[in-house]
Amino acid sequence: MTTPADLAPTSSSLSPLSPTPRTTPTRGRKRQVDDRARLMALLADALVAHLGVHTGRHPVVLPTAFGVDPAGPDDGGTLYLHGSVAAGWLGPALEQDVCVTVTELDGLVLARTGFHHSMNYRSAVIIGRPRQVTDPEERRRALDLVVDHMVPGRSATLRPATRKEIAATAVVAVPLAEASMKQRAGGATLEPGDLELTGWAGQVPLRRVASEPVTEDYVTEPLPDVVVRRAEELGWDAER
C-alpha cells in the first residue's frame, strides 16, 4: 500500500531544482521555486499530468494519470506514466526527451487593469529521456503507485493485475532530476496610479472539492474506508 508518507522527500530527491538551462526560468524569476520538496508536494497534490511528445509527424500533448516514487531508480526520483502498448506516442517518446507538466490552479486574480489580471497557481515542468519499464516487479509497483495516487491505499484492496492486463499496459518512467517549478500567490500587481482608479479588485480562491462517492448499481459492498477518507481529503463532508 502506498500512503502520503511514502511520497515524502528523501535525501536522493532533495537536490536543487532547475539543474540545467532547459529548466531554468528566464522570466518571472521571483516566482521560481528552488526547493525540490515543494515539487514533491505539488506532485502529491495534483491528479493530472500532461505529457508533451513529438510523434514524428506533429507534436501532441496528452493528459494522463501518474504515480510518483521520490526514491525511485531514476535520477532525482521517478515519475511513472502509463498507457496502452499500442499507443502511437510510445515509440517516439522513448527515442527523445519529453516534457511533462503539472499545474494546480489556486485562484483568479482580478486587478483594476486588464494587464494585471492573473492567476494564482503552482506549476512544474519536467524534462527528461523516458525509459520503458520492463522489470515485472517495477511495473507492478508503478501501476500500484498510479492507482494509489488517485486513492491512497486503494491498490491493496484490489486483486492483483493479471498477466494479460500487465502485458497490455505500457509503463514509462521519467527521471525527476531536470525539473523546474513556479508558484504565484497573493493579490494583483499595482502600478503607480492604480490606487486612483475605480473598480473592484481582489481574488477568487479556487479549490478542488469532491462530491459524495457514487456507488455502481451492481455493487452491494459499503463504501471502503480508503474511498471515504480520500473523498473527505478532497472536501466531501460525510456528515452533511
C-alpha positions as CSV (number, residue, x, y, z in Angstrom):
1,M,0.0,0.0,0.0
2,T,1.2,3.5,-0.9
3,T,0.4,6.3,1.5
4,P,1.2,10.0,1.5
5,A,4.1,9.2,3.8
6,D,5.6,7.1,1.1
7,L,5.7,10.3,-1.1
8,A,7.8,12.2,1.5
9,P,11.0,13.6,0.0
10,T,14.2,11.5,0.6
11,S,17.8,12.7,0.5
12,S,18.1,11.5,-3.1
13,S,15.2,13.7,-4.1
14,L,16.3,16.9,-2.4
15,S,18.8,18.2,-4.9
16,P,18.1,21.7,-6.1
17,L,15.6,22.3,-8.9
18,S,16.5,23.6,-12.3
19,P,19.9,21.9,-12.7
20,T,20.1,22.8,-16.5
21,P,19.4,25.8,-18.7
22,R,16.4,24.0,-20.1
23,T,14.6,24.1,-16.8
24,T,15.8,27.4,-15.5
25,P,13.1,30.1,-15.9
26,T,14.1,33.1,-18.0
27,R,11.3,35.4,-16.8
28,G,9.2,35.7,-13.7
29,R,12.1,34.6,-11.6
30,K,10.5,35.9,-8.4
31,R,8.0,33.1,-8.8
32,Q,10.7,30.4,-9.2
33,V,10.8,27.7,-6.6
34,D,14.1,26.0,-5.9
35,D,13.0,23.7,-3.1
36,R,12.6,20.2,-4.5
37,A,10.4,19.2,-1.5
38,R,7.8,21.7,-2.8
39,L,7.9,20.0,-6.2
40,M,7.2,16.7,-4.5
41,A,4.4,18.3,-2.5
42,L,2.9,19.6,-5.8
43,L,3.1,16.2,-7.4
44,A,1.4,14.7,-4.3
45,D,-1.5,17.2,-4.7
46,A,-2.0,17.1,-8.4
47,L,-4.1,14.4,-10.1
48,V,-3.4,15.1,-13.8
49,A,-0.1,15.5,-15.7
50,H,0.3,16.4,-19.4
51,L,2.9,14.6,-21.5
52,G,4.3,16.5,-24.5
53,V,6.0,14.5,-27.2
54,H,6.7,14.8,-30.9
55,T,5.3,11.8,-32.8
56,G,7.4,12.4,-35.9
57,R,4.6,14.0,-37.8
58,H,3.3,16.5,-35.2
59,P,3.6,17.4,-31.5
60,V,0.9,16.1,-29.2
61,V,0.1,16.8,-25.5
62,L,-1.7,14.1,-23.6
63,P,-3.4,14.3,-20.2
64,T,-2.6,11.3,-18.1
65,A,-2.8,9.9,-14.6
66,F,0.6,9.3,-13.0
67,G,2.4,7.9,-10.0
68,V,5.5,9.2,-8.1
69,D,8.3,7.4,-6.4
70,P,10.7,10.0,-4.8
71,A,13.2,7.2,-4.1
72,G,12.8,5.6,-7.5
73,P,15.6,4.2,-9.5
74,D,15.9,7.3,-11.8
75,D,18.0,10.4,-11.1
76,G,16.1,12.6,-8.7
77,G,13.3,10.1,-8.3
78,T,10.8,8.7,-10.8
79,L,7.6,9.9,-12.3
80,Y,5.6,7.0,-13.7
81,L,3.2,7.3,-16.7
82,H,1.1,4.5,-18.2
83,G,-0.8,3.8,-21.4
84,S,-1.6,1.2,-24.0
85,V,1.2,-0.7,-25.5
86,A,-0.4,0.2,-28.9
87,A,-0.3,3.9,-28.2
88,G,1.1,5.9,-31.1
89,W,3.1,8.1,-28.8
90,L,5.0,5.3,-27.0
91,G,7.7,4.6,-29.6
92,P,8.6,8.2,-30.4
93,A,8.6,9.1,-26.6
94,L,11.3,6.5,-26.0
95,E,13.6,8.0,-28.7
96,Q,13.7,11.6,-27.5
97,D,13.4,13.8,-24.4
98,V,9.9,14.6,-23.4
99,C,8.2,17.3,-21.4
100,V,5.8,16.6,-18.6
101,T,3.8,19.5,-17.0
102,V,1.7,19.5,-13.8
103,T,-0.4,22.5,-12.8
104,E,-2.7,23.2,-9.8
105,L,-4.9,26.4,-10.1
106,D,-5.4,28.1,-6.8
107,G,-7.2,31.3,-7.7
108,L,-8.2,34.0,-10.1
109,V,-6.5,37.4,-9.6
110,L,-8.6,40.4,-10.7
111,A,-6.9,43.7,-10.9
112,R,-8.1,47.2,-11.8
113,T,-6.4,46.9,-15.2
114,G,-6.7,44.0,-17.7
115,F,-2.9,43.8,-18.0
116,H,-2.5,42.7,-14.4
117,H,-5.3,40.1,-14.3
118,S,-3.6,36.9,-13.4
119,M,-3.9,33.5,-11.7
120,N,-2.5,32.0,-8.5
121,Y,-1.0,28.6,-9.3
122,R,1.6,26.0,-8.7
123,S,3.2,24.5,-11.8
124,A,6.1,22.2,-12.7
125,V,8.0,21.4,-15.9
126,I,9.9,18.1,-16.0
127,I,12.2,17.3,-19.0
128,G,14.0,14.0,-19.5
129,R,14.5,10.9,-21.5
130,P,11.9,8.3,-20.6
131,R,12.6,4.6,-20.3
132,Q,10.1,1.8,-20.8
133,V,9.7,-0.2,-17.6
134,T,10.2,-3.9,-18.4
135,D,11.0,-5.4,-15.0
136,P,7.8,-7.2,-13.8
137,E,8.2,-6.1,-10.2
138,E,8.8,-2.5,-11.0
139,R,5.9,-2.5,-13.5
140,R,3.5,-3.8,-10.8
141,R,4.8,-1.3,-8.3
142,A,4.5,1.6,-10.8
143,L,0.9,0.6,-11.6
144,D,0.1,0.4,-7.9
145,L,1.6,3.9,-7.5
146,V,-0.7,5.3,-10.2
147,V,-3.8,3.8,-8.5
148,D,-2.7,4.9,-5.1
149,H,-2.0,8.4,-6.3
150,M,-5.7,8.7,-7.1
151,V,-6.9,7.0,-3.8
152,P,-4.1,6.2,-1.3
153,G,-4.3,2.6,-0.2
154,R,-6.6,1.5,-3.0
155,S,-4.3,-0.9,-4.7
156,A,-4.0,-3.1,-1.6
157,T,-7.8,-3.7,-1.7
158,L,-7.8,-4.9,-5.3
159,R,-7.0,-8.2,-6.9
160,P,-3.5,-8.3,-8.4
161,A,-3.3,-7.3,-12.1
162,T,-3.5,-10.3,-14.4
163,R,-0.7,-11.2,-16.8
164,K,-2.9,-10.1,-19.7
165,E,-3.5,-6.7,-18.1
166,I,0.2,-6.2,-17.4
167,A,1.1,-7.2,-21.0
168,A,-1.5,-4.7,-22.4
169,T,-0.2,-1.7,-20.3
170,A,2.9,0.2,-21.1
171,V,4.7,1.9,-18.2
172,V,7.1,4.7,-18.8
173,A,9.5,6.2,-16.2
174,V,10.6,9.8,-16.4
175,P,13.5,11.0,-14.2
176,L,12.7,13.9,-11.9
177,A,16.2,15.3,-11.9
178,E,15.7,18.0,-14.5
179,A,12.7,20.0,-13.3
180,S,11.5,23.5,-12.5
181,M,8.6,24.9,-10.5
182,K,6.9,28.2,-10.4
183,Q,4.3,29.5,-8.0
184,R,2.2,32.6,-7.7
185,A,0.2,33.6,-4.6
186,G,-1.4,36.8,-3.4
187,G,-3.1,39.8,-4.9
188,A,-2.8,41.8,-8.1
189,T,0.2,43.8,-9.1
190,L,-0.2,47.5,-8.6
191,E,1.2,50.1,-11.0
192,P,1.7,53.8,-10.0
193,G,-1.7,55.4,-10.3
194,D,-3.8,52.2,-9.9
195,L,-5.0,53.3,-6.4
196,E,-6.5,56.3,-8.0
197,L,-8.6,54.2,-10.4
198,T,-12.0,52.9,-9.6
199,G,-13.4,49.4,-9.8
200,W,-13.3,46.2,-7.8
201,A,-10.0,44.3,-7.4
202,G,-9.4,41.1,-5.5
203,Q,-9.1,37.3,-5.7
204,V,-11.4,34.4,-6.3
205,P,-9.8,31.5,-4.5
206,L,-10.3,28.1,-6.1
207,R,-10.1,24.6,-4.7
208,R,-10.9,21.1,-5.9
209,V,-13.9,19.7,-4.0
210,A,-15.2,16.1,-4.2
211,S,-18.9,15.3,-4.1
212,E,-20.4,12.2,-2.4
213,P,-19.0,9.0,-4.0
214,V,-21.5,7.3,-6.3
215,T,-21.7,3.5,-6.0
216,E,-22.2,1.5,-9.1
217,D,-25.6,-0.2,-9.4
218,Y,-24.1,-3.7,-9.3
219,V,-22.1,-3.1,-6.1
220,T,-23.5,-4.3,-2.7
221,E,-20.5,-3.6,-0.5
222,P,-20.4,-0.4,1.6
223,L,-18.0,2.4,0.8
224,P,-14.5,1.4,1.5
225,D,-12.7,3.4,4.2
226,V,-9.9,4.4,1.7
227,V,-12.5,5.9,-0.6
228,V,-14.3,7.7,2.2
229,R,-11.0,9.1,3.5
230,R,-9.9,10.2,0.1
231,A,-13.2,11.9,-0.7
232,E,-13.1,13.7,2.7
233,E,-9.5,14.8,2.0
234,L,-10.8,16.3,-1.3
235,G,-13.5,18.2,0.6
236,W,-16.5,15.9,0.8
237,D,-18.4,16.4,4.1
238,A,-19.6,12.9,5.0
239,E,-21.6,14.3,7.9
240,R,-23.7,16.6,5.8
